[in-house]
Amino acid sequence: VQLVESGGGLVQPGGSLRLSCAASGFTFDESAMSWYRQAPGKEREWVSYVASNGLSSRVAPFAKGRFTTSRDNVKNMAFLQMNNLKPEDTAVYYCSAAGINYWGPGTQVTVSS
């Protein structure tokens, strides 16, 4: 199993980033995918979920109206589009596959002016 996140970086408040998660080693289109994040000194928290077929998704309350999640079952990739970023969104972001106990390296998102 491999999950590799990318797309993070430094962005100003109000900016946008699109995170990607490249998956391999399991049947991607049978697994729901989630995004989590962990800020320094804080617990890892759930950000978003997308069903295995991509037809349903949801995001955490703090992300509503700003973040959307999607997936491409042909390319075995999941995505997190983040708009109107705030300094409190600064964290390492991870993708996760349902039923698979594996964490990739994550991608750092820093929101700062």
PATORDO-785664 format. One record per residue (C-alpha): residue in one letter; x, y, z; residue number from 1. Coordinates in Angstrom, 2 decimals. Layout:
// residues N
A | X | Y | Z | NUM
...
This chain:
// residues 113
V | 0.00 | 0.00 | 0.00 | 1
Q | 1.19 | 3.47 | -0.80 | 2
L | -0.44 | 6.86 | -0.36 | 3
V | 1.54 | 9.89 | -1.46 | 4
E | 0.20 | 13.36 | -0.83 | 5
S | 1.31 | 16.41 | -2.77 | 6
G | 0.29 | 19.95 | -3.58 | 7
G | 0.96 | 21.64 | -0.27 | 8
G | 2.93 | 24.84 | 0.13 | 9
L | 2.96 | 28.34 | 1.47 | 10
V | -0.07 | 30.45 | 0.62 | 11
Q | -1.41 | 33.77 | 1.80 | 12
P | -4.69 | 33.99 | 3.70 | 13
G | -7.57 | 33.85 | 1.26 | 14
G | -5.57 | 31.79 | -1.20 | 15
S | -6.21 | 28.34 | -2.60 | 16
L | -4.43 | 25.02 | -2.87 | 17
R | -5.33 | 21.70 | -4.44 | 18
L | -3.94 | 18.68 | -2.68 | 19
S | -3.52 | 15.36 | -4.46 | 20
C | -3.21 | 11.84 | -3.15 | 21
A | -1.72 | 9.14 | -5.37 | 22
A | -2.78 | 5.67 | -4.25 | 23
S | -1.45 | 2.24 | -5.11 | 24
G | -1.30 | -1.28 | -3.73 | 25
F | -5.00 | -1.76 | -3.07 | 26
T | -8.29 | -1.69 | -4.94 | 27
F | -8.75 | 2.04 | -5.02 | 28
D | -12.26 | 2.15 | -6.42 | 29
E | -13.51 | -0.03 | -3.55 | 30
S | -12.21 | 2.28 | -0.82 | 31
A | -13.70 | 5.46 | 0.51 | 32
M | -11.03 | 8.11 | 0.88 | 33
S | -10.63 | 10.68 | 3.61 | 34
W | -8.36 | 13.60 | 4.31 | 35
Y | -7.03 | 14.41 | 7.76 | 36
R | -4.77 | 17.13 | 9.05 | 37
Q | -2.50 | 17.62 | 12.02 | 38
A | -1.37 | 21.01 | 13.22 | 39
P | 1.68 | 21.40 | 15.48 | 40
G | 0.86 | 20.35 | 19.02 | 41
K | -2.63 | 19.19 | 18.10 | 42
E | -4.37 | 15.89 | 17.48 | 43
R | -4.92 | 14.68 | 13.96 | 44
E | -8.41 | 15.70 | 12.84 | 45
W | -10.72 | 14.58 | 10.09 | 46
V | -11.19 | 16.97 | 7.17 | 47
S | -13.21 | 15.26 | 4.46 | 48
Y | -14.62 | 12.04 | 3.04 | 49
V | -15.48 | 10.87 | -0.44 | 50
A | -17.27 | 7.60 | -1.16 | 51
S | -15.64 | 4.88 | -3.21 | 52
N | -17.71 | 5.76 | -6.28 | 53
G | -17.26 | 9.49 | -5.77 | 54
L | -20.99 | 10.12 | -5.67 | 55
S | -21.13 | 11.35 | -2.11 | 56
S | -18.80 | 13.43 | -0.01 | 57
R | -18.75 | 15.51 | 3.11 | 58
V | -16.40 | 17.87 | 4.90 | 59
A | -15.84 | 18.89 | 8.48 | 60
P | -17.77 | 21.92 | 9.74 | 61
F | -14.67 | 24.12 | 9.67 | 62
A | -14.26 | 23.30 | 5.97 | 63
K | -17.81 | 23.83 | 4.78 | 64
G | -18.06 | 26.35 | 1.99 | 65
R | -14.28 | 26.37 | 1.55 | 66
F | -13.04 | 22.81 | 0.91 | 67
T | -14.29 | 20.19 | -1.53 | 68
T | -13.07 | 16.66 | -2.07 | 69
S | -13.14 | 14.48 | -5.16 | 70
R | -11.47 | 11.47 | -6.72 | 71
D | -10.46 | 9.98 | -10.04 | 72
N | -10.88 | 6.21 | -10.01 | 73
V | -9.13 | 5.88 | -13.37 | 74
K | -5.98 | 7.57 | -12.13 | 75
N | -6.26 | 6.21 | -8.57 | 76
M | -6.11 | 9.67 | -7.11 | 77
A | -8.01 | 11.68 | -4.52 | 78
F | -8.10 | 15.44 | -4.24 | 79
L | -8.79 | 18.16 | -1.73 | 80
Q | -9.54 | 21.61 | -3.13 | 81
M | -9.06 | 24.25 | -0.46 | 82
N | -10.23 | 27.80 | -1.01 | 83
N | -10.26 | 30.88 | 1.20 | 84
L | -7.51 | 29.42 | 3.32 | 85
K | -6.99 | 30.73 | 6.83 | 86
P | -3.92 | 30.69 | 9.09 | 87
E | -5.64 | 28.09 | 11.25 | 88
D | -5.63 | 25.72 | 8.27 | 89
T | -1.87 | 25.41 | 8.66 | 90
A | -1.12 | 21.73 | 9.17 | 91
V | 0.25 | 18.60 | 7.58 | 92
Y | -2.48 | 17.06 | 5.45 | 93
Y | -2.83 | 13.31 | 4.99 | 94
C | -5.05 | 11.12 | 2.87 | 95
S | -6.40 | 7.86 | 4.18 | 96
A | -8.10 | 4.84 | 2.62 | 97
A | -10.99 | 3.23 | 4.46 | 98
G | -10.08 | -0.03 | 6.13 | 99
I | -6.36 | 0.40 | 5.51 | 100
N | -4.08 | 1.20 | 8.40 | 101
Y | -1.48 | 3.22 | 6.57 | 102
W | -0.42 | 6.84 | 6.61 | 103
G | 1.67 | 8.49 | 3.95 | 104
P | 4.18 | 11.24 | 4.59 | 105
G | 1.59 | 14.01 | 4.26 | 106
T | 1.98 | 17.39 | 2.65 | 107
Q | 2.62 | 20.61 | 4.54 | 108
V | 0.17 | 23.48 | 4.12 | 109
T | 1.20 | 26.81 | 5.58 | 110
V | -1.14 | 29.78 | 5.45 | 111
S | 0.65 | 32.97 | 6.31 | 112
S | 1.12 | 36.51 | 5.09 | 113
